[in-house]
Amino acid sequence: MEKEFTERELDRIIEMAWEDRTPFEAITFQFGISEQETIAIMRRQMKPRSFRMWRKRVQGRATKHAKLRGTGVNRFKCGRQRHISSNKISKR
C-alpha cells in the first residue's frame, strides 16, 4: 500500500534524499517509508536523467546508510540545521 504525501512532504523527502549527510534511515524515521519506497518516489518525481544521476551518486555512499557511517556520527542532521522531529517540517 502506497502512502500519500502532500506536495510539501514530497519536496522534503526529495530534499533529504539529495542531501549527502542525511541517511535513508532519517527519511524512514521522519516519514515512515523504506529506502526502496524513497527510491520509488525519486524515480516518479524526477526526470529520468536526474534520477540516474542521483542513483549513481548515492549508491554505496557511506553517509546515506547509518550502518556504513563511522562511529563518531550519531545524528541524522547537521548540528547547525533546525530541529526536525516526526513529520514536522521546520525548514520552510
SULBEL-V823873 format. One record per residue. N is the residue number from 1. RES is the residue in three letters. PSI is psi as a letter, one per 40 degrees, with the letter a starting at -180 (999 if undefined). Layout:
n=N res=RES psi=PSI
n=N res=RES psi=PSI
This chain:
n=1 res=MET psi=h
n=2 res=GLU psi=h
n=3 res=LYS psi=i
n=4 res=GLU psi=h
n=5 res=PHE psi=i
n=6 res=THR psi=i
n=7 res=GLU psi=d
n=8 res=ARG psi=d
n=9 res=GLU psi=d
n=10 res=LEU psi=d
n=11 res=ASP psi=d
n=12 res=ARG psi=d
n=13 res=ILE psi=d
n=14 res=ILE psi=d
n=15 res=GLU psi=d
n=16 res=MET psi=d
n=17 res=ALA psi=d
n=18 res=TRP psi=d
n=19 res=GLU psi=h
n=20 res=ASP psi=d
n=21 res=ARG psi=e
n=22 res=THR psi=h
n=23 res=PRO psi=i
n=24 res=PHE psi=d
n=25 res=GLU psi=d
n=26 res=ALA psi=d
n=27 res=ILE psi=d
n=28 res=THR psi=d
n=29 res=PHE psi=d
n=30 res=GLN psi=d
n=31 res=PHE psi=e
n=32 res=GLY psi=f
n=33 res=ILE psi=i
n=34 res=SER psi=i
n=35 res=GLU psi=d
n=36 res=GLN psi=d
n=37 res=GLU psi=d
n=38 res=THR psi=d
n=39 res=ILE psi=d
n=40 res=ALA psi=d
n=41 res=ILE psi=d
n=42 res=MET psi=d
n=43 res=ARG psi=d
n=44 res=ARG psi=d
n=45 res=GLN psi=e
n=46 res=MET psi=i
n=47 res=LYS psi=i
n=48 res=PRO psi=d
n=49 res=ARG psi=d
n=50 res=SER psi=d
n=51 res=PHE psi=d
n=52 res=ARG psi=d
n=53 res=MET psi=d
n=54 res=TRP psi=d
n=55 res=ARG psi=d
n=56 res=LYS psi=d
n=57 res=ARG psi=d
n=58 res=VAL psi=e
n=59 res=GLN psi=h
n=60 res=GLY psi=e
n=61 res=ARG psi=h
n=62 res=ALA psi=d
n=63 res=THR psi=e
n=64 res=LYS psi=e
n=65 res=HIS psi=h
n=66 res=ALA psi=d
n=67 res=LYS psi=d
n=68 res=LEU psi=e
n=69 res=ARG psi=i
n=70 res=GLY psi=i
n=71 res=THR psi=e
n=72 res=GLY psi=e
n=73 res=VAL psi=h
n=74 res=ASN psi=f
n=75 res=ARG psi=i
n=76 res=PHE psi=d
n=77 res=LYS psi=i
n=78 res=CYS psi=i
n=79 res=GLY psi=d
n=80 res=ARG psi=e
n=81 res=GLN psi=i
n=82 res=ARG psi=i
n=83 res=HIS psi=h
n=84 res=ILE psi=h
n=85 res=SER psi=i
n=86 res=SER psi=b
n=87 res=ASN psi=e
n=88 res=LYS psi=h
n=89 res=ILE psi=h
n=90 res=SER psi=e
n=91 res=LYS psi=e
n=92 res=ARG psi=999
